[in-house]
Amino acid sequence: MELPTGYLTALDAMNRHVNSARPNAPVQVEHPRRALLAPTRQATALALRRLADRIQPRPLPSTPRCS
């Protein structure tokens, strides 16, 4: 064999790939990330909603129609 390191690297990669699908394979727990800007987002949404309610034009009073 000309490149024994290539053979060893390929064998190691194949072993990792095959053994990763086993039921007793080591598992790394994924921790959910904290929402750092959640309070800021909520306050901004509330302020924008109040501003939109204030700016929105009010409907004209209904005029009586003759039929």
C-alpha positions, 0 to 999 in steps of 0.5 A, a space after each residue: 500500500 502506498 498511502 497507509 495514512 489514507 487507508 487508516 483515515 478512511 477506515 476510521 471514518 467508515 467505523 464512525 459512520 457505521 457505529 453512529 447509527 447504533 442504538 448505544 451510540 453516544 448522543 450529544 444532547 442539544 440544549 435549546 438556546 435562550 431567547 435573549 431578545 424576547 422581552 424586547 421583541 414583545 415590547 416592540 410589538 406592543 408599541 407598534 400595535 398601539 401605534 397602528 391602532 392610533 394611526 388607523 383611520 376610523 370609518 366614516 359614520 354611516 349615512 342613512 339611505 333612502 330606499 
